[in-house]
Amino acid sequence: MQNRSFLLLFLCFYWYFPPIFGQEIAILEQDNTIEEQQKDLNLDWQEQILQQIDIDNLGDAAYSELLDELSDLVVWSDTTASSLMQGRLKQNIIVSSNRTLNQRAGYREQTAGRQSMNKAYLGDPWHQSLRYRMQLGKHWQAGLNMEKDAGEAWRHQFPAFDSWHAFVRAKDVRISSNLKLQDAVVGHYRLRMGCGLLVTQCFSLGKQYLSRQLTQQRSNTITPFASNAEYAYMQGAAMDLRVGNHFSLLPYFSARQIDGTYHSDRRVLTALQTDGFHRTQTEDGHRHAAWEIVSGARLGLRGEWYDLGIHGTYTQLQYDYVRNNLYYNSNYFRGHQLAQFSADYTIRALGGFLRGEFAMDDKGAIANLTALQYKLTDNWVSTLLYRYYDLKYRQLHGSTLGENSEMQGEQGVTLNIDGQLLAHWQWQSMFDYFWFGQPQYGIRDTHSQGLEGMVRLLYTHRKVNGTLGYRIKQKADYIRHSFDGMLNIQPIESFTSKTQLRTRIHNKKENGTATNSYGYAVSQSFAWNCKIWKSCPFSLVGQACYFHTDDYDSRIYLTEKAILYGFGLPMLYGEGLRYSVTGTIKIGPHINVDLKWAMTNYANRATISSGLQEIKGNNQQDLWLQLRLKI
């Protein structure tokens, strides 16, 4: 099974779909697409994301989750049709494969004995994925994602991949003169409800991003699950019904198996797993440890200048969740059921925008988030947000603005000021002050506080654009300064030059001693879009980077051209050089082939990574292959 040809698998799948379609792809952010913003700012969409997210706190696990989640920003655009079933059927198939070309320790001796002792991976080193989308007019959509991570074995039952997600969606369907199905999804989906205090299944992309999202993006929405991530989604059905011109009802139900550590003798869960890896015997033993059932509904009242709603949700686990007691998690959720309620509101009046949500769990603990946006002038906008999360507030599916992902024992005030300085200059700024009333991960003090600030200048012109930014973060025993600059020059339509400079200073106090860690990286890339052969145009991007950091604390992140659904955000620390080449060949109107090769050469190490991921030598090479079909 492990040696099954991926190409044959794809051809078998492809056989069932007639060649009568094409599909356009759009990348969505807030109410507008990132592609539309890119036309205004002339910035690469990955660069825009990197400028907004807070990556300073990401460890290796959260970094991997971030890359999975950012692929979910790419969704399938709607098309127009004049009636319910009228419109051209559009379909799209994307087959992707990538691997590290160097041999990692987990693949060296894959004997049954070593695998049983978790000293070798169960599968091959290739990451494989297949995505299928279809759309009929503007009302009907369907999709299927299948994925196998590197190191995971092909499974012996259909569809052979390690994980899969599927959905069918209906939009804007008129049921009667007074009843409209605004949106409905059967299968795998995600919810964005209120301000996220009860249910919002989106990866936290940092305070700057979320504070803008809360005042610009539509809430109370259903989204098909388009990511290859294996966590933070629902499996069941949800619908958004509009009754008349003012009332809405959004019920949802989910029943799915979750990964975790299950102790059969005690019949309890001691940990929940969200990384989605099943590469070793132990990791595979965490698969489908328990059932999770979630149900809820929101009843809304909407007018010209207001949107009000009440929301209730109930979660039940098959077994009691009894996590280990640590200094920072004494008030975290434990047990097998949780009920929550909230009231949310959006008001537009007197040139301002007010949005908020007040939530309560079944033990009476509360949480509150309020955002006020006001247009100072035609070119300047300010946003003020306040958050309060009770010491004992518990949640399982919430995600919103905060320093602590558990949304517990925290208060904070965030201020954003954005505006147009001159004809080609824009200003962005964010300041956040937060304080805790209980110990946090890495902070044993009962009471602590911190701050985070960011300022950024953006210059945009027809052929030249760039950014210059500074960020500071102080928390507990460390303070971090980050500087970054980016310059894009496009002398002719088919050629672009991009230069990046990023630096970081990390000051940490440990046992009364202060230490400084420094890091910087310089990167240069060139992009060429060749249109010499009209029947087979191609594009080519090459990038080279030198980096030098004292340690992991001063690590650097850069944007890098990537294939579709392959977010290019390499994490660099130590000293070395990184090279990458990415190319796309368009073969006629229906076929695109994407390839990428990257190599990181370290000057100060003899091995890379550790454990089963260890590579002997000082360089790592990676390869990505992708086939996109519009048939």
LOPA-682495 format. One record per residue (C-alpha): residue in three letters; z, y, x. Coordinates in steps of 0.05 Angstrom, whole numbers, padded with zeros to 5 digits, always signed. Each point is the difference from the previous one (the first is absolute). Layout:
BEGIN
ALAZYX...
! end
This chain:
BEGIN
MET+00000+00000+00000GLN+00017+00047+00057ASN-00070-00008+00030ARG-00037+00014-00065SER-00055+00050+00012PHE+00016+00067-00029LEU-00074+00014-00009LEU-00009-00062-00043LEU+00060+00019-00042PHE-00030+00068-00012LEU-00069-00028-00018CYS+00033-00046-00051PHE+00036+00059-00031TYR-00061+00045+00003TRP-00044-00051-00036TYR+00033+00014-00067PHE-00016+00075-00002PRO-00071+00021-00019PRO-00034+00054+00043ILE-00001+00055-00052PHE+00051+00051+00025GLY+00021+00056+00047GLN+00066+00037+00006GLU+00024+00065+00029ILE+00068+00005+00033ALA+00047+00059-00003ILE+00066+00012+00035LEU+00052+00030-00046GLU+00057+00047+00017GLN+00038+00036-00056ASP-00048+00027-00053ASN-00058+00009+00049THR-00032-00047+00049ILE+00013+00004+00074GLU-00075+00001+00008GLU-00003+00064-00041GLN+00055+00031+00041GLN-00035-00022+00063LYS-00061+00040-00021ASP+00044+00062-00005LEU+00040-00011+00063ASN-00051-00040+00041LEU+00058-00046+00020ASP-00003-00075+00006TRP+00042-00030-00057GLN+00040-00042+00048GLU+00018+00063+00038GLN+00024+00033-00064ILE+00044-00060-00016LEU+00029-00002+00071GLN+00017+00074-00004GLN+00040-00010-00064ILE+00037-00066+00007ASP+00066-00006+00036ILE-00013-00054+00051ASP+00059+00016+00045ASN+00046-00051-00033LEU-00049-00057-00002GLY+00019-00064+00036ASP-00048-00057+00012ALA+00010-00031-00069ALA-00007+00066-00039TYR-00060+00018+00043SER-00036-00064-00021GLU+00017+00013-00073LEU-00027+00071+00007LEU-00068-00025+00024ASP-00003-00048-00059GLU+00018+00054-00049LEU-00049+00052+00026SER-00057-00047-00017ASP+00023+00008-00072LEU-00021+00073+00002VAL-00072-00024-00004VAL-00016-00016-00072TRP-00063-00008-00041SER-00027+00062-00034ASP-00017+00005-00074THR-00071+00006-00024THR-00027+00030-00063ALA-00026-00034-00062SER-00014+00026-00070SER+00032-00056-00040LEU+00050-00056+00006MET-00046-00055+00026GLN-00057+00043+00023GLY-00011+00012+00074ARG-00025-00037+00060LEU+00042-00057+00028LYS+00023+00018+00070GLN+00030-00049+00049ASN+00021+00001+00072ILE+00022-00053+00049ILE+00034+00014+00067VAL+00014-00055+00050SER+00044+00020+00059SER+00025-00039+00061ASN+00038+00022+00062ARG+00041-00030+00056THR+00032+00014+00067LEU-00047-00030+00053ASN+00056-00014+00048GLN+00039-00063-00012ARG+00070+00011-00027ALA+00058-00048+00014GLY-00001-00026-00072TYR-00070-00030+00009ARG+00007-00033+00069GLU+00028-00068-00019GLN-00006-00009-00075THR+00028-00071-00003ALA+00037-00026-00062GLY+00065-00004+00040ARG-00003+00072+00024GLN-00019+00024-00070SER+00060-00036-00030MET+00045+00037+00049ASN-00033+00068-00015LYS-00028+00003+00071ALA-00072+00004-00023TYR-00039+00030-00058LEU-00027-00044-00055GLY-00070+00030-00003ASP-00056+00032+00040PRO+00001+00071+00030TRP-00051+00029-00050HIS+00020+00048-00055GLN-00048-00011-00058SER-00008+00038-00065LEU-00048+00003-00058ARG-00004+00056-00052TYR-00041-00002-00064ARG-00007+00057-00051MET-00041+00006-00063GLN-00007+00057-00048LEU-00037+00004-00066GLY-00011+00072-00022LYS+00061+00043+00002HIS+00044-00045-00042TRP+00005-00068+00034GLN+00020-00021+00070ALA+00021-00064+00034GLY+00019-00019+00070LEU+00022-00056+00046ASN+00034+00004+00069MET+00012-00060+00044GLU+00031+00001+00069LYS+00025-00043+00057ASP+00040+00032+00055ALA-00008-00019+00073GLY+00042-00061+00015GLU+00001-00024-00072ALA-00031-00067-00019TRP-00054-00009-00052ARG+00033-00028-00062HIS-00021-00066-00033GLN-00007+00028-00070PHE-00047+00052-00029PRO-00016+00052+00024ALA+00021-00025+00069PHE+00022+00070+00022ASP+00074+00013+00012SER+00004+00053-00055TRP-00044+00027-00056HIS+00002+00055-00052ALA-00045+00011-00061PHE-00004+00048-00059VAL-00041+00019-00061ARG+00003+00072-00022ALA-00021+00039-00062LYS-00001+00076-00003ASP-00011+00052-00054VAL-00011-00049-00057ARG+00004+00030-00070ILE+00035-00050-00046SER+00003+00044-00062SER-00005+00073-00019ASN+00073+00009+00017LEU+00011-00052+00055LYS-00031-00002+00069LEU+00010-00049+00057GLN+00003+00048+00059ASP+00009-00054+00052ALA+00017-00074+00002VAL+00004-00052+00056VAL+00010-00074-00004GLY+00015-00035+00065HIS+00028+00034+00062TYR+00015+00074-00005ARG+00046+00056+00022LEU+00038+00053-00039ARG+00015+00073+00016MET+00053+00022-00050GLY+00035+00068-00004CYS+00024+00024+00068GLY+00010-00071+00025LEU+00075-00009-00012LEU-00011-00064-00041VAL-00069-00027+00014THR-00052+00025+00049GLN-00032-00053+00044CYS-00030+00044+00054PHE+00016-00001+00074SER+00041+00060+00022LEU-00047+00044+00039GLY+00050+00052+00022LYS+00032+00062-00031GLN-00058+00047+00010TYR-00048-00047-00035LEU+00048-00019-00056SER+00023+00070-00014ARG-00072+00021-00012GLN-00014-00064-00039LEU+00057+00013-00048THR-00030+00067-00022GLN-00074-00016+00003GLN-00011-00073-00018ARG+00001-00028-00070SER+00060-00043-00015ASN+00009-00056-00050THR-00063-00036+00021ILE-00023-00072+00008THR-00041-00019+00061PRO-00034-00066+00015PHE+00031-00031+00062ALA-00055+00010+00052SER+00039-00013+00064ASN+00007-00064+00041ALA+00074+00013+00006GLU+00044-00054-00030TYR+00057+00041-00029ALA+00015+00059-00048TYR-00046-00019-00057MET+00004-00028-00071GLN-00032-00064-00026GLY-00011+00001-00075ALA-00026+00054-00046ALA+00009+00075-00012MET-00033+00049-00047ASP+00001+00074-00014LEU-00010+00014-00074ARG-00012+00070-00028VAL+00020+00011-00073GLY-00030+00063-00029ASN-00001+00061+00045HIS+00072+00001+00021PHE+00032-00069+00006SER-00008-00054+00053LEU+00030-00069+00010LEU-00004-00037+00067PRO+00029-00071-00004TYR-00004-00048+00059PHE+00021-00071+00017SER-00001-00039+00065ALA+00019-00070+00022ARG-00012-00020+00071GLN+00029-00041+00057ILE+00029+00038+00058ASP+00014-00020+00072GLY+00070-00006+00027THR+00055-00042+00031TYR+00026-00049-00052HIS+00061-00044+00012SER-00006-00061-00045ASP+00073-00021+00009ARG+00026+00066-00027ARG-00062+00016-00043VAL-00002+00072+00025LEU-00048+00046+00036THR+00027+00032+00064ALA-00062+00040+00019LEU-00066+00023-00030GLN-00063-00002+00043THR-00054+00053-00007ASP-00044-00009+00062GLY-00043-00054-00032PHE-00004-00042+00063HIS-00001-00076-00005ARG-00020-00017+00072THR+00056-00047+00019GLN+00040-00055-00034THR+00058+00048-00012GLU-00044+00056-00027ASP-00037-00049-00045GLY+00067-00025-00026HIS+00014+00070-00028ARG-00061-00004-00045HIS+00013+00006-00075ALA+00076-00005+00007ALA+00014+00025-00071TRP-00030+00029-00063GLU+00006+00073-00015ILE-00011+00025-00071VAL-00008+00074-00015SER-00011+00033-00068GLY+00004+00071-00024ALA-00033+00056-00038ARG-00007+00076-00001LEU-00006+00040-00063GLY-00031+00069+00011LEU-00012+00064-00037ARG-00054+00045+00027GLY-00022+00071-00017GLU-00042+00055+00031TRP+00055+00023+00047TYR+00049-00059+00002ASP+00006-00075+00010LEU+00066-00033-00018GLY+00019-00074+00003ILE+00055-00052-00003HIS-00007-00063+00042GLY+00040-00065+00003THR-00011-00059+00046TYR+00035-00068+00009THR-00006-00046+00060GLN+00025-00072+00003LEU+00000-00046+00060GLN+00001-00075-00006TYR+00061-00005+00047ASP+00056+00047+00020TYR-00019+00046+00058VAL+00060-00003+00048ARG-00019+00039+00061ASN+00045+00001+00061ASN+00052+00056+00001LEU-00014+00051+00055TYR+00031+00067+00014TYR-00057+00038-00035ASN-00017-00044-00060SER+00065-00011-00037ASN-00028+00035-00063TYR-00070-00029+00002PHE-00024-00043-00059ARG+00030-00069-00006GLY-00004-00049-00058HIS-00058-00025-00042GLN-00013+00055-00051LEU-00006+00075-00002ALA-00013+00048-00058GLN-00019+00073+00010PHE-00017+00059-00044SER-00030+00069+00013ALA-00026+00063-00031ASP-00057+00037+00033TYR-00032+00067-00014THR-00058+00044+00022ILE-00005+00073-00021ARG-00054+00050+00016ALA+00019+00072-00017LEU+00002+00072+00028GLY-00043-00019+00059GLY+00048-00056+00021PHE+00002-00075-00001LEU+00064-00039-00012ARG+00006-00075+00005GLY+00061-00044+00003GLU+00033-00066-00018PHE+00072-00018-00016ALA+00017-00074+00007MET+00060-00046-00011ASP+00012-00073+00015ASP+00040-00049-00043LYS+00065+00016+00036GLY-00005+00075-00013ALA-00022+00023+00069ILE-00051+00057-00003ALA-00058+00028+00039ASN-00037+00066-00010LEU-00063+00031+00030THR-00025+00069-00019ALA-00063+00035+00027LEU-00019+00072-00013GLN-00067+00028+00022TYR-00018+00073-00005LYS-00063+00037+00019LEU+00022+00059+00042THR-00070+00031+00004ASP-00071-00023-00011ASN+00002-00032+00070TRP+00073-00021+00009VAL+00041-00054-00035SER+00073-00019+00010THR+00034-00064-00023LEU+00075-00011-00003LEU+00029-00070-00011TYR+00072-00023-00009ARG+00023-00073+00000TYR+00067-00032-00015TYR+00010-00075+00005ASP+00069-00027-00018LEU+00040-00041+00050LYS-00008-00062-00045TYR-00068+00011-00031ARG-00040-00064+00003GLN-00075-00012-00006LEU-00050-00054+00017HIS-00069+00031-00014GLY+00010+00074+00011SER-00031+00042+00056THR+00004+00075+00006LEU+00019+00058+00044GLY+00059-00015+00045GLU+00025-00016+00069ASN+00029-00066-00022SER-00049-00049-00032GLU+00056-00029-00043MET+00009+00067-00035GLN+00076-00004+00005GLY+00056+00046+00023GLU-00048+00057+00017GLN-00011+00073-00018GLY-00055+00045+00026VAL-00040+00063-00008THR-00074+00005+00019LEU-00042+00063+00005ASN-00076+00002+00008ILE-00040+00064+00011ASP-00076-00006+00005GLY-00053+00053+00000GLN-00062+00033+00027LEU+00012+00045+00060LEU-00071+00024+00013ALA-00070-00019-00021HIS+00000-00064+00042TRP+00075-00010+00014GLN+00049-00039-00043TRP+00076-00007+00007GLN+00043-00059-00020SER+00075-00005+00009MET+00056-00045-00023PHE+00076+00004+00010ASP+00049-00053-00023TYR+00076+00000+00006PHE+00037-00063-00020TRP+00071-00026+00001PHE+00032-00068-00013GLY+00066-00020-00033GLN+00002-00071+00029PRO-00021-00037+00064GLN-00074-00010+00009TYR-00040-00049+00042GLY+00013+00021+00072ILE+00052+00052-00022ARG+00072-00025-00008ASP+00030+00068-00018THR+00023+00005-00073HIS-00030+00071-00004SER-00061+00022+00040GLN-00057+00048-00006GLY-00067+00016+00030LEU-00062+00042-00006GLU-00075-00006+00007GLY-00052+00055+00007MET-00074+00005+00009VAL-00051+00057+00008ARG-00075-00008+00006LEU-00060+00045+00009LEU-00069-00024-00023TYR-00065+00033+00020THR-00063-00019-00037HIS-00071+00023+00011ARG-00069-00029-00011LYS-00005-00031+00069VAL+00069+00007+00030ASN+00068-00019-00029GLY+00068-00016+00028THR+00075-00005-00012LEU+00061+00019+00040GLY+00068-00026-00023TYR+00074-00005+00019ARG+00053-00044-00031ILE+00075-00004+00014LYS+00050-00051-00026GLN+00075-00002+00013LYS+00041-00058-00027ALA+00066-00030+00022ASP-00004-00009+00076TYR-00072+00020+00014ILE-00047+00059-00004ARG-00076-00008+00005HIS-00055+00050+00013SER-00073-00016-00013PHE-00061+00042+00016ASP-00072-00017-00018GLY-00068+00032+00003MET-00069-00021-00023LEU-00068+00032+00010ASN-00065-00022-00033ILE-00067+00029+00023GLN-00066-00017-00034PRO-00056+00036+00038ILE-00054-00038-00039GLU+00001-00039-00065SER-00003-00068+00033PHE+00051+00011+00056THR+00075+00014-00001SER+00052+00007+00054LYS+00075-00009-00015THR+00057+00015+00048GLN+00073-00018-00013LEU+00063+00019+00037ARG+00069-00025-00022THR+00067+00006+00034ARG+00071-00021-00017ILE+00069+00016+00028HIS+00058-00044-00022ASN+00070+00021+00017LYS+00054-00053-00015LYS+00076+00000+00010GLU+00031-00067+00012ASN+00073-00012+00023GLY+00006+00074+00014THR-00061+00001+00046ALA-00064+00038-00018THR-00067-00029+00021ASN-00070+00028-00008SER-00063-00039-00011TYR-00070+00031+00006GLY-00067-00023-00023TYR-00071+00027-00006ALA-00071-00024-00014VAL-00069+00032+00008SER-00059-00029-00037GLN-00074+00016-00002SER-00051-00030-00048PHE-00074+00010-00014ALA-00036-00019-00065TRP-00075-00007-00008ASN-00036-00012-00065CYS-00069-00026+00016LYS-00055+00008-00053ILE-00060-00015+00043TRP-00015-00063-00039LYS+00005+00019-00073SER+00000-00072-00022CYS+00058-00018+00046PRO+00043+00060+00019PHE+00064-00011+00040SER+00060+00039+00024LEU+00040-00009+00064VAL+00069+00027+00020GLY+00031-00007+00068GLN+00070+00021+00019ALA+00042+00000+00063CYS+00073+00018+00006TYR+00051+00007+00056PHE+00074-00006-00019HIS+00066+00003+00037THR+00068-00008-00032ASP+00068-00013+00031ASP+00020-00052-00052TYR-00008-00022-00073ASP+00038+00061-00026SER-00055+00046+00025ARG-00058-00043-00026ILE-00064+00034-00023TYR-00045-00012-00060LEU-00073+00020+00000THR-00056-00003-00051GLU-00058-00044+00018LYS-00065-00016-00035ALA+00006-00065-00038ILE-00040-00045-00046LEU+00012+00009-00075TYR+00068-00028-00020GLY+00021+00000+00073PHE+00042+00063+00010GLY-00006+00022+00073LEU+00070+00021+00021PRO+00017-00032+00068MET+00072+00005+00023LEU+00004+00013+00075TYR+00058-00001+00048GLY+00006-00012+00075GLU-00058+00023+00043GLY-00073-00019-00005LEU-00069+00011-00027ARG-00029-00019-00068TYR-00074-00006-00016SER-00035-00014-00065VAL-00071-00004-00026THR-00016-00002-00075GLY-00069-00008-00030THR-00031-00006-00069ILE-00071-00025-00013LYS-00030+00013-00069ILE-00052-00053-00015GLY-00037+00026-00060PRO+00036+00029-00062HIS+00046-00060-00012ILE+00027-00026+00067ASN+00047+00032+00051VAL+00026-00035+00062ASP+00061+00030+00035LEU+00025-00020+00069LYS+00057+00025+00043TRP+00026-00018+00069ALA+00062+00029+00032MET+00037-00012+00065THR+00067+00026+00024ASN+00012-00005+00074TYR+00073+00010+00023ALA+00017+00023+00070ASN+00074-00018-00001ARG+00007-00069-00029ALA-00019-00072+00014THR+00008-00025-00071ILE-00011+00031-00069SER+00047-00010-00059SER+00049-00058-00003GLY+00015-00066-00034LEU-00059-00033-00034GLN-00039+00065+00004GLU+00005+00003+00076ILE-00064+00010+00040LYS-00001-00016+00074GLY-00033+00056+00039ASN-00003+00076-00005ASN-00057+00009-00050GLN-00011-00015-00074GLN-00069-00004-00032ASP-00012+00000-00076LEU-00063-00013-00040TRP-00016+00018-00073LEU-00061-00024-00040GLN-00018+00020-00070LEU-00057-00011-00049ARG-00008+00045-00062LEU-00049-00019-00054LYS-00026+00039-00059ILE-00045-00050-00034
! end
